[in-house]
Amino acid sequence: MAVNTEVYQEIIAELQSKNVTLVAVSKTKPAEDIKALYDLRQRDFGENYVQELADKAEQLPKDIRWHFIGHLQSNKVKYIAPFVHLIHGVDSLKLLEEINKQGLKNNRIIDCLLQIYIAKEETKFGLDEEELANVLTHRLTNARICGLMGMASFTENMNTVRSEFNYLKTLFDKHAGLITHNSQPATLSMGMSSDYKIAIEEGSNMVRIGSLLFGTRNP
């Protein structure tokens, strides 16, 4: 399926009116599909796989803001550290420290979101409330915590989804005032194609949308 430009225009108009950033999830999609949205002035794109992200960054315009939204292994950070715009799924202090290390090596500050475990599913990753408080106390020089992100349960029960987003917004508000050299929590990333409207109602200011724009994901 080609990029649905009509849906894109509708979504971007909706999000801009609410001051919400759209990350177009382009994992497994070809470079020409990304370029089609780029030509419509979309600049934020999200990828799940390190090698795929590195390859696309080589092929596509350099002013694209690449978001890594997958589960990142510490030993893969070095491959995206020179150029990644925002790492969404930082789910451990070990990973954050490796991002800091690679940021230092590349002489840049790497922006990150701490992933919070909000779903009722064992397959999801993330910090709990106590771990979050612990991570926020660590001083870093080259990794900057820009906010929180979370993924709701994969369920048709939207009351459950809303409750999980509400919990994450409560945590975000609790720590939003913690502004230091390496912590400037202004971004709350939650909501995908199936639940982004609820996420925005619950306070999200960044959503990750893929299938509505690009069609179903290729295997």
ZINORMO-V718924 format. One record per pair of residues at least 6 apart in sequence whose ideal C-beta (glycine too) atoms are under 6 Angstrom apart, sorted by the first residue. I is the first residue (numbers start at 1). J is the second residue. Records with the same first field share a line. If there is no record, write none. Layout:
I->J  J
This chain:
1->215
3->33  36  37
4->213
7->212
8->213
12->22
15->22
20->200  205
21->206
23->44  46  67  208
24->37  42  45  213
25->46  208  210
26->34  45
27->47  48
28->217  218
29->214
31->56  59  60
33->214
34->45  60
43->64  65
44->65
45->64
46->67  69  208
47->53
48->69  70
50->76  79  80
53->80
54->79
57->66  83
65->85
66->84  85
67->86  88
68->80  84  87
69->88  208
71->89  125
72->89
74->95  98
77->98  99  102
78->102
81->102  106
82->106
86->111
87->112
88->113  149  189
89->115
90->96  112  114
91->115  125  126  127
93->135
96->143
99->110  143
100->140  142  143
103->109  110  142  143
104->142
109->142  144
110->143
111->144  146
112->143  145
113->147  149  189
114->148
115->126  149
116->126  127  148  150  168
117->126  128
118->150  164  167  168
119->151  152  153
120->153
121->153
124->151
140->182
144->182
145->183
146->184  187
147->185  186  187  188
148->172  188
149->189
150->168  190
152->161  164  195
153->160
161->195  198
162->198
165->190  199  202
166->202
168->190
169->202  203
172->188
175->185
176->185
187->206
188->203  204  205
189->206
190->199  204
191->199  204  207
192->208
193->209  211  212
196->207
